[in-house]
């Protein structure tokens, strides 16, 4: 398997395809994000290749002409890592690696590797390990491309196929074992949750790197170091906080991202359960980011996917560095009404207003009535 350290200082390129369901602006945002993800792991991205295609090439995903163009660039620049924005099939991995003579990874693998690098607790590490095994199982034939499948007739298998079956069996055993471990920890955490049912619970949700950990430090009066990096929080942190003499439990959860791998969504069910059991969600948004509206949609879609429909406050962060703030405010008030707040967690601007809003909602808390109260 490709380790996290294998990215460091390695020359890399990114490849994306514009399909019918995607537009150029969407691809551009995804490319910028994937570029940031690759750099987070230490890779040196030299170029991004994009091709318009009507349908995926079953052998190489992109067309022959683009493959040849990229191949020449790889040889000339001595590229070691090729990152695809889309998920590839095992056969596509095999074919592309043979053509490029470079390591090929897809978007899901990059995200899994970042999560692996960021995990601190044994629980988060176990969840990520489970996600990695599930990913490996789906790509298994690609992992054994060094063994040729020698067929000796009907009913016979070559050594490569035997190795694949053995590895598949071992991975399934590991998945079963890790699933049991996670279930045991989940039961322990459920017992802990029952002891704190009488306290109003708040979860911070949002796109990755929007400032959730910074806001949590401010609301809990903590002084914990916060990194300005993607997925700086993978482990869920829960703290008791007091706002205007009222007690709450505040959770800082893992950041969301476009095309969050399904393996991570299923493996992080307990982390997401913390959101599910909350009485109130604070959806933090980076107003300084150009694609912040798309980020809002991404978070809302993931919450819908995991069947979470909770009262929430849309809180727009980083107003201290935002250009054209008044123009954006006008647009957002028009779009969302008065059910929004503008803060700077770093500079502590409007934090008191956020505190009062949280307490006001708590005072009148009823499901599906929160927005009426805010108006």
C-alpha positions as CSV (number, residue, x, y, z in Angstrom):
1,X,0.0,0.0,0.0
2,X,1.0,3.6,-0.5
3,X,2.1,5.2,2.8
4,X,1.6,8.8,3.8
5,X,5.3,9.5,3.7
6,X,5.4,8.4,0.1
7,X,3.9,11.8,-0.9
8,X,6.5,14.0,0.7
9,X,8.5,16.1,-1.8
10,X,7.4,13.9,-4.6
11,X,6.5,15.5,-8.0
12,X,2.9,15.0,-8.8
13,X,0.2,15.9,-11.4
14,X,-3.6,15.9,-11.1
15,X,-6.0,14.7,-13.7
16,X,-9.7,15.5,-14.0
17,X,-12.4,14.9,-16.6
18,X,-15.3,17.1,-17.3
19,X,-18.4,14.8,-17.8
20,X,-21.9,15.8,-18.7
21,X,-23.0,16.1,-15.1
22,X,-20.2,18.5,-14.2
23,X,-19.5,22.0,-15.3
24,X,-16.1,23.8,-15.6
25,X,-16.7,25.8,-12.5
26,X,-17.4,22.7,-10.4
27,X,-14.3,20.9,-11.8
28,X,-12.2,24.0,-11.1
29,X,-13.3,24.0,-7.4
30,X,-12.6,20.3,-7.1
31,X,-9.2,20.7,-8.7
32,X,-8.2,23.5,-6.3
33,X,-9.4,21.4,-3.4
34,X,-7.5,18.2,-4.6
35,X,-4.4,20.3,-5.1
36,X,-4.7,21.5,-1.5
37,X,-5.2,17.9,-0.4
38,X,-2.1,16.7,-2.2
39,X,0.0,19.6,-0.8
40,X,-1.3,18.8,2.7
41,X,0.3,15.3,2.3
42,X,3.5,16.9,1.1
43,X,3.3,16.3,-2.6
44,X,4.6,19.0,-5.1
45,X,1.9,19.4,-7.7
46,X,3.4,20.6,-11.0
47,X,0.4,20.6,-13.3
48,X,-3.3,20.0,-13.5
49,X,-4.7,18.2,-16.6
50,X,-8.4,18.5,-17.5
51,X,-10.2,16.9,-20.4
52,X,-13.8,17.1,-21.7
53,X,-15.1,13.6,-22.3
54,X,-18.6,12.4,-23.2
55,X,-18.1,9.1,-21.4
56,X,-15.4,7.3,-19.4
57,X,-12.8,5.2,-21.3
58,X,-13.2,1.8,-19.7
59,X,-9.4,1.1,-20.1
60,X,-7.9,4.5,-19.1
61,X,-10.8,6.7,-18.0
62,X,-9.6,9.6,-20.3
63,X,-8.9,9.5,-24.0
64,X,-5.8,8.2,-25.8
65,X,-4.6,11.6,-27.0
66,X,-4.7,13.1,-23.5
67,X,-3.0,9.9,-22.2
68,X,-0.1,10.4,-24.6
69,X,0.2,14.1,-23.8
70,X,0.4,13.4,-20.0
71,X,2.8,10.5,-20.6
72,X,5.3,12.8,-22.3
73,X,5.0,15.3,-19.5
74,X,5.6,12.6,-16.9
75,X,8.8,11.4,-18.7
76,X,10.0,15.0,-19.1
77,X,9.4,16.2,-15.6
78,X,10.0,12.8,-13.8
79,X,6.6,12.7,-12.2
80,X,6.3,10.1,-9.4
81,X,2.6,10.4,-8.4
82,X,-0.5,10.7,-10.7
83,X,-3.6,11.8,-8.8
84,X,-7.1,11.3,-10.4
85,X,-10.0,13.4,-9.3
86,X,-12.4,10.5,-10.0
87,X,-12.4,7.1,-8.5
88,X,-10.8,4.5,-10.8
89,X,-11.7,0.8,-11.3
90,X,-9.0,-1.8,-10.6
91,X,-8.4,-2.4,-14.3
92,X,-8.0,1.3,-15.0
93,X,-5.5,1.6,-12.2
94,X,-3.5,-1.3,-13.7
95,X,-3.6,0.0,-17.3
96,X,-2.7,3.6,-16.3
97,X,0.2,2.6,-14.1
98,X,1.6,0.5,-16.9
99,X,1.4,3.4,-19.3
100,X,2.7,6.1,-17.0
101,X,5.2,4.0,-15.0
102,X,4.2,6.2,-12.0
103,X,2.2,5.6,-8.9
104,X,-1.5,6.2,-9.5
105,X,-3.9,7.2,-6.7
106,X,-7.5,8.5,-6.8
107,X,-9.3,11.2,-4.8
108,X,-10.6,8.7,-2.2
109,X,-7.1,7.4,-1.5
110,X,-5.7,10.9,-0.9
111,X,-8.5,11.7,1.5
112,X,-8.1,8.4,3.4
113,X,-4.4,9.0,3.7
114,X,-5.0,12.5,5.1
115,X,-7.4,11.1,7.7
116,X,-4.9,8.4,8.6
117,X,-2.2,11.1,9.1
118,X,-4.6,13.3,11.3
119,X,-6.1,10.6,13.6
120,X,-4.9,10.9,17.2
121,X,-7.0,8.6,19.3
122,X,-7.1,4.8,19.0
123,X,-10.8,5.0,18.2
124,X,-10.3,7.3,15.2
125,X,-7.4,5.2,14.0
126,X,-9.6,2.1,14.2
127,X,-12.3,3.8,12.2
128,X,-9.9,4.9,9.5
129,X,-8.2,1.5,9.4
130,X,-11.7,0.0,8.7
131,X,-12.3,2.5,5.9
132,X,-8.9,1.7,4.4
133,X,-9.6,-2.0,4.4
134,X,-12.9,-1.5,2.7
135,X,-11.2,0.7,0.1
136,X,-8.5,-2.0,-0.4
137,X,-11.1,-4.7,-0.9
138,X,-12.7,-2.7,-3.7
139,X,-9.3,-2.2,-5.4
140,X,-7.9,-5.6,-4.7
141,X,-7.1,-6.8,-8.2
142,X,-5.0,-3.7,-8.7
143,X,-2.9,-4.5,-5.6
144,X,-1.7,-7.7,-7.2
145,X,-0.7,-6.5,-10.7
146,X,2.8,-7.9,-10.2
147,X,1.4,-11.4,-10.3
148,X,0.2,-12.6,-13.7
149,X,-3.1,-14.6,-13.8
150,X,-2.0,-17.8,-15.5
151,X,-5.0,-19.8,-16.5
152,X,-4.4,-23.5,-17.1
153,X,-7.9,-24.4,-18.3
154,X,-11.4,-24.7,-16.9
155,X,-11.3,-25.0,-13.1
156,X,-7.6,-23.9,-12.8
157,X,-6.3,-20.7,-11.4
158,X,-2.8,-19.1,-11.6
159,X,-0.8,-18.0,-8.6
160,X,-2.0,-14.5,-8.9
161,X,-5.6,-15.4,-8.5
162,X,-4.8,-17.6,-5.5
163,X,-2.9,-14.7,-3.8
164,X,-5.9,-12.4,-4.5
165,X,-8.3,-14.8,-2.9
166,X,-6.1,-15.2,0.2
167,X,-5.7,-11.5,0.5
168,X,-9.4,-10.9,0.1
169,X,-10.1,-13.4,2.8
170,X,-7.6,-11.8,5.2
171,X,-9.0,-8.3,4.5
172,X,-12.5,-9.5,5.2
173,X,-11.4,-11.0,8.5
174,X,-9.7,-7.7,9.4
175,X,-12.9,-5.8,8.5
176,X,-15.0,-8.1,10.7
177,X,-12.6,-7.7,13.6
178,X,-12.4,-3.9,13.4
179,X,-16.2,-3.7,13.1
180,X,-16.6,-5.7,16.3
181,X,-14.0,-3.4,18.0
182,X,-15.8,-0.3,16.9
183,X,-19.2,-1.7,18.0
184,X,-17.8,-2.3,21.5
185,X,-16.5,1.3,21.8
186,X,-19.8,2.6,20.4
187,X,-21.7,0.8,23.2
188,X,-19.4,2.3,25.8
189,X,-19.9,5.8,24.2
190,X,-23.7,5.2,24.2
191,X,-23.6,4.5,27.9
192,X,-21.6,7.8,28.4
193,X,-24.2,9.7,26.3
194,X,-27.1,8.4,28.5
195,X,-25.4,10.0,31.5
196,X,-25.5,13.4,29.9
197,X,-29.0,13.4,28.4
198,X,-30.3,16.2,30.5
199,X,-27.7,18.7,29.1
200,X,-28.4,20.5,25.9
201,X,-26.0,19.3,23.2
202,X,-24.6,21.4,20.4
203,X,-22.5,20.2,17.5
204,X,-20.2,22.3,15.3
205,X,-20.5,21.2,11.7
206,X,-19.1,22.5,8.5
207,X,-16.7,22.2,5.6
208,X,-13.1,21.3,6.5
209,X,-10.9,24.2,7.5
210,X,-13.7,26.7,8.3
211,X,-12.5,27.4,11.8
212,X,-14.6,25.0,13.9
213,X,-11.8,24.2,16.3
214,X,-11.0,27.9,16.8
215,X,-14.7,28.6,17.5
216,X,-14.8,25.7,20.0
217,X,-11.8,27.1,21.8
218,X,-13.5,30.5,22.0
219,X,-16.8,29.1,23.3
220,X,-15.1,26.8,25.8
221,X,-12.5,29.4,26.9
222,X,-9.8,26.8,26.0
223,X,-6.4,27.5,24.7
224,X,-5.8,24.5,22.5
225,X,-3.4,24.8,19.5
226,X,-5.3,25.0,16.2
227,X,-3.7,24.1,12.8
228,X,-4.7,25.9,9.6
229,X,-4.9,22.7,7.7
230,X,-7.5,20.4,6.1
231,X,-9.0,17.9,8.5
232,X,-7.1,19.2,11.5
233,X,-9.9,17.6,13.5
234,X,-10.6,13.9,12.8
235,X,-11.4,12.9,16.4
236,X,-14.6,14.2,17.8
237,X,-14.0,16.4,20.8
238,X,-16.7,17.0,23.4
239,X,-16.4,19.8,26.0
240,X,-18.7,21.1,28.8
241,X,-19.2,24.8,28.3
242,X,-21.1,27.5,30.2
243,X,-22.8,30.4,28.4
244,X,-24.5,33.1,30.4
245,X,-24.6,30.7,33.4
246,X,-26.2,27.9,31.3
247,X,-24.5,24.6,30.8
248,X,-24.1,22.9,27.4
249,X,-22.1,20.1,25.8
250,X,-20.3,21.3,22.7
251,X,-18.9,18.8,20.1
252,X,-16.3,19.6,17.4
253,X,-16.8,17.2,14.5
254,X,-14.8,16.1,11.5
255,X,-15.0,18.5,8.6
256,X,-16.9,17.7,5.5
257,X,-15.6,17.8,1.9
258,X,-16.9,17.4,-1.7
259,X,-17.2,13.7,-2.6
260,X,-16.4,12.5,0.9
261,X,-15.6,8.8,0.5
262,X,-18.4,6.5,1.3
263,X,-16.0,4.3,3.3
264,X,-15.4,7.2,5.7
265,X,-19.1,8.0,6.1
266,X,-19.9,4.4,7.0
267,X,-16.8,4.0,9.3
268,X,-17.4,7.3,11.1
269,X,-21.0,6.5,12.0
270,X,-20.3,7.1,15.7
271,X,-18.7,10.4,15.0
272,X,-21.7,11.4,13.0
273,X,-24.0,10.0,15.7
274,X,-22.7,12.8,17.9
275,X,-24.3,15.2,15.4
276,X,-27.4,13.1,15.2
277,X,-27.9,13.3,19.0
278,X,-27.4,17.0,19.2
279,X,-30.2,19.4,20.0
280,X,-28.7,22.2,17.9
281,X,-26.2,22.4,15.1
282,X,-24.0,25.4,14.5
283,X,-23.1,25.3,10.8
284,X,-19.9,27.2,10.5
285,X,-19.1,28.7,7.0
286,X,-16.0,30.4,5.7
287,X,-17.4,33.5,4.1
288,X,-14.0,34.5,2.8
289,X,-13.9,31.4,0.5
290,X,-15.1,31.9,-3.1
291,X,-17.1,28.6,-3.1
292,X,-18.7,29.0,0.3
293,X,-22.3,28.6,-1.2
294,X,-21.2,25.3,-2.7
295,X,-19.7,24.3,0.6
296,X,-23.0,25.0,2.3
297,X,-24.8,22.7,-0.2
298,X,-22.1,20.0,0.3
299,X,-22.6,20.0,4.1
300,X,-26.4,20.0,3.8
301,X,-26.3,17.1,1.3
302,X,-24.1,15.0,3.6
303,X,-26.4,15.7,6.6
304,X,-29.4,14.6,4.5
305,X,-27.5,11.5,3.4
306,X,-27.0,10.4,7.0
307,X,-30.7,11.4,7.8
308,X,-29.9,14.4,10.1
309,X,-32.5,17.1,10.2
310,X,-31.8,19.3,13.3
311,X,-32.4,22.9,14.2
312,X,-29.3,24.9,13.1
313,X,-27.7,28.3,13.0
314,X,-25.8,29.3,9.9
315,X,-22.8,31.1,11.2
316,X,-20.5,32.9,8.7
317,X,-16.9,33.0,10.0
318,X,-13.7,35.0,9.1
319,X,-15.5,38.3,8.6
320,X,-12.2,40.0,9.7
321,X,-10.5,39.0,6.4
322,X,-13.5,39.0,4.1
323,X,-13.6,41.3,1.1
324,X,-16.9,42.8,0.0
325,X,-18.4,41.8,3.3
326,X,-21.4,44.2,3.0
327,X,-22.2,42.9,-0.5
328,X,-22.1,39.3,0.7
329,X,-24.2,40.2,3.8
330,X,-26.9,41.8,1.6
331,X,-27.0,38.6,-0.6
332,X,-27.1,36.3,2.4
333,X,-29.8,38.1,4.2
334,X,-31.9,38.1,1.0
335,X,-31.3,34.3,0.7
336,X,-31.6,33.2,4.3
337,X,-33.5,36.0,6.0
338,X,-32.4,37.0,9.5
339,X,-31.5,33.4,10.6
340,X,-27.8,33.9,10.2
341,X,-24.9,35.4,12.1
342,X,-21.5,36.8,11.1
343,X,-18.5,36.3,13.3
344,X,-14.7,36.1,13.5
345,X,-13.7,33.2,15.8
346,X,-10.1,34.3,15.5
347,X,-10.7,37.9,16.5
348,X,-13.8,37.0,18.7
349,X,-16.0,39.4,16.8
350,X,-19.8,38.9,17.5
351,X,-19.2,36.0,19.8
352,X,-21.4,37.5,22.5
353,X,-24.2,37.7,20.0
354,X,-23.7,34.0,19.1
355,X,-23.8,33.2,22.8
356,X,-27.0,35.1,23.3
357,X,-28.6,33.4,20.2
358,X,-27.6,29.9,21.5
359,X,-29.2,30.7,24.9
360,X,-32.3,32.2,23.3
361,X,-32.8,29.1,21.2
362,X,-32.3,26.9,24.2
363,X,-34.9,28.9,26.2
364,X,-37.6,28.4,23.5
365,X,-36.2,25.1,22.1
366,X,-38.8,23.0,20.2
367,X,-38.0,20.9,17.2
368,X,-38.6,22.7,13.9
369,X,-39.5,26.0,15.6
370,X,-36.0,27.4,16.0
371,X,-36.0,29.5,12.9
372,X,-39.3,31.2,13.8
373,X,-37.7,32.1,17.2
374,X,-34.6,33.6,15.4
375,X,-36.9,35.8,13.2
